[in-house]
Amino acid sequence: MTRYLLDVENPNLDGYEKAGGYQGLARALSMEPALIIEEVKKSGLRGRGGAGFPTGMKWTFAAGDPKFPKYIICNADEGEPGTFKDKAILEKNPHILIEGMAVAARALKAELGYIYLRGEYPKGKDILQAALKEARGKGYLGENIMGSGMRFDIHVHLGAGAYICGEETALINSLEGKRGQPRLKPPFPVNSGLWGRPTMVNNVETLANLPFIMRAGAAQYVKIGDPGCPGNKLFPVSGHVEKPGLYELPMGTTLREIIYGQAGGIKNGKRLKAVIPGGISAPVLPPDAIDCPMDFVSVQKQGSMLGSGGVMVFDNDTCIVRVAHRALEFFERESCGKCTPCREGTSWLRAILERIETRQGREGDLQLLEDVSRNIAGNTFCPLGDGAASAVLGFLRHFREEFEEHIKNGCPFGPDDHTRTVIAR
Amino acid sequence: MENFPAFSPGALARLEEIKKKYPPGRAALMPALHVAQEDFGWLKPEALKAVAEYLELPEMTVRSTATFYSMYRHKKTGRNVIRLCTNVSCLVLGARTLKGILEGLYGLAPGNTSPDNRFSLEIADCIGACGSGPAMLVNDDLHTGLDAKKVIEVLENYK
């Protein structure tokens, strides 16, 4: 069993059933909810949305809260630039997600779930709706699931363009019809989430791991990938590689294997200059760091993070200042405006990077970038600000000379999109 | 069904379906705004008012939510809305060149509509097509692997 998340040959229910689909749910229905949670704990599954929190532990918190009803939310607000893994599950294997949510519902005794789908994935919505209908028709959702007496149904909630809604409390506010701004924690959603009720928010890929864990058992699951962080991981690879795309590989596969072994190496015979290992919020790494295994612990040791697993590869003709500038345009635009360090800080970081890129950089600008970043990090309501700050600090840590060169002599890179002529924003 | 003449019959039917999926009150607001936007073309003041009346919410509540999200449109758009991704993965594969082409060929600046009302351009921040960038959404259609030639070919299909 090398792939279980992306069975792209079999996107419909028939195909999914033939590949063992809904057997995990059948097993879960034969188990006491507490034992399901125990099984997930034993599997060592860690959340695939970016933070890597142990899923079984999160479930224990929600299960331990005496309040009912409880809700299951699938976080399908995949907005991290460089990431397109959840989209593939939603569009190519939607039943694995539905089964995963039903397993979670059984474990937490929830009767209603929502899939919070980002507004930019309109096709995904149609595919999900069709799959939900199929699942209801076959009794995998509804009033009496597989004859067990369990009730559970799922609705799809379409977002409307806000990166911040990937943060779980912002997502809950958005689902309640409010502005998608994060809430103060505690209370955590596991105790007081959707409409004040205990709410389990799990990422698409996390939920998609559950059918396999239930079907094959935790003992089988821990044999895959890294013992400290088991299972397969989806790695979306983009940028200057010969074969960009989505790769399902064991957790702990090295960046070198992903870039050169799987994705065919750097395009057009060029050299690797830099790689962002986990979506735009993950600090950039230099070429000498690519023997790093891609798991939550190892990437952190390199000063970055696994994040979403979105691997963004840049060749030796890439202007790092331009990349940094575009990254900060994103953070500035997506800052929700609730707290000052993020709202003001991202705007200043963008402005400083912009003037460096357009040859108006000043002496002391790099120091200023560092100061502003350090004043954001750790001082914001949610991780968006931290992501912006650590991204900037990462670019400066590994490519400081390039920034200095821009301030002194302008951009040294050539035409096309490496041109120094800035097209109006 | 009560009478809400501001909405088309089709939109009203969809709103009734939406109401069943959420508890009463504000929760149905985002899907209702999506329906209103499609029905009215954009979230003009009458659209916001109609949503407020339908969900029995203060207009200010509706406006507060509607102005937070980038995909709710608060001005009239052209017949086709282009969302061109220029985030990093698309950027390094040529997205800025494409932006320049749209500007030169159709007179499109980000946030604006072409003089012939054919296209509106929005700059997107990742549309989940990084593995086949540069990419853009035109209305609900995803187009990938764009270059100077292909972007024009694709857009010629939208009138």
Chai-1 contact restraints between the chains, C-beta under 6 A:
chainA,res_idxA,chainB,res_idxB,connection_type,confidence,min_distance_angstrom,max_distance_angstrom,comment,restraint_id
A,P81,B,N87,contact,1.0,0.0,6.0,A-B,restraint_1
A,P81,B,V88,contact,1.0,0.0,6.0,A-B,restraint_2
A,P81,B,C126,contact,1.0,0.0,6.0,A-B,restraint_3
A,G82,B,S89,contact,1.0,0.0,6.0,A-B,restraint_4
A,G82,B,C130,contact,1.0,0.0,6.0,A-B,restraint_5
A,F84,B,G128,contact,1.0,0.0,6.0,A-B,restraint_6
A,F84,B,C130,contact,1.0,0.0,6.0,A-B,restraint_7
A,F84,B,G131,contact,1.0,0.0,6.0,A-B,restraint_8
A,K87,B,G128,contact,1.0,0.0,6.0,A-B,restraint_9
A,G119,B,M71,contact,1.0,0.0,6.0,A-B,restraint_10
A,E120,B,I127,contact,1.0,0.0,6.0,A-B,restraint_11
A,P122,B,D140,contact,1.0,0.0,6.0,A-B,restraint_12
A,H155,B,K21,contact,1.0,0.0,6.0,A-B,restraint_13
A,A160,B,Y69,contact,1.0,0.0,6.0,A-B,restraint_14
A,A160,B,M71,contact,1.0,0.0,6.0,A-B,restraint_15
A,A160,B,Y72,contact,1.0,0.0,6.0,A-B,restraint_16
A,G161,B,Y69,contact,1.0,0.0,6.0,A-B,restraint_17
A,G161,B,S70,contact,1.0,0.0,6.0,A-B,restraint_18
A,G161,B,M71,contact,1.0,0.0,6.0,A-B,restraint_19
A,A162,B,Y69,contact,1.0,0.0,6.0,A-B,restraint_20
A,E176,B,A27,contact,1.0,0.0,6.0,A-B,restraint_21
A,G177,B,R26,contact,1.0,0.0,6.0,A-B,restraint_22
A,G177,B,A27,contact,1.0,0.0,6.0,A-B,restraint_23
A,G177,B,L29,contact,1.0,0.0,6.0,A-B,restraint_24
A,G177,B,M30,contact,1.0,0.0,6.0,A-B,restraint_25
A,G177,B,T65,contact,1.0,0.0,6.0,A-B,restraint_26
A,R179,B,T65,contact,1.0,0.0,6.0,A-B,restraint_27
A,R179,B,F68,contact,1.0,0.0,6.0,A-B,restraint_28
A,P236,B,G131,contact,1.0,0.0,6.0,A-B,restraint_29
A,S238,B,S89,contact,1.0,0.0,6.0,A-B,restraint_30
A,S238,B,C130,contact,1.0,0.0,6.0,A-B,restraint_31
A,S238,B,G131,contact,1.0,0.0,6.0,A-B,restraint_32
A,G239,B,S89,contact,1.0,0.0,6.0,A-B,restraint_33
A,G239,B,V92,contact,1.0,0.0,6.0,A-B,restraint_34
A,P244,B,G131,contact,1.0,0.0,6.0,A-B,restraint_35
A,G245,B,G131,contact,1.0,0.0,6.0,A-B,restraint_36
A,M312,B,S89,contact,1.0,0.0,6.0,A-B,restraint_37
A,T318,B,V92,contact,1.0,0.0,6.0,A-B,restraint_38
A,V323,B,V88,contact,1.0,0.0,6.0,A-B,restraint_39
A,R326,B,V88,contact,1.0,0.0,6.0,A-B,restraint_40
A,R326,B,L91,contact,1.0,0.0,6.0,A-B,restraint_41
A,A327,B,V88,contact,1.0,0.0,6.0,A-B,restraint_42
A,F330,B,N87,contact,1.0,0.0,6.0,A-B,restraint_43
A,F330,B,D125,contact,1.0,0.0,6.0,A-B,restraint_44
A,D417,B,G94,contact,1.0,0.0,6.0,A-B,restraint_45
A,D417,B,R96,contact,1.0,0.0,6.0,A-B,restraint_46
A,D417,B,T97,contact,1.0,0.0,6.0,A-B,restraint_47
A,I423,B,R96,contact,1.0,0.0,6.0,A-B,restraint_48
A,I423,B,G100,contact,1.0,0.0,6.0,A-B,restraint_49
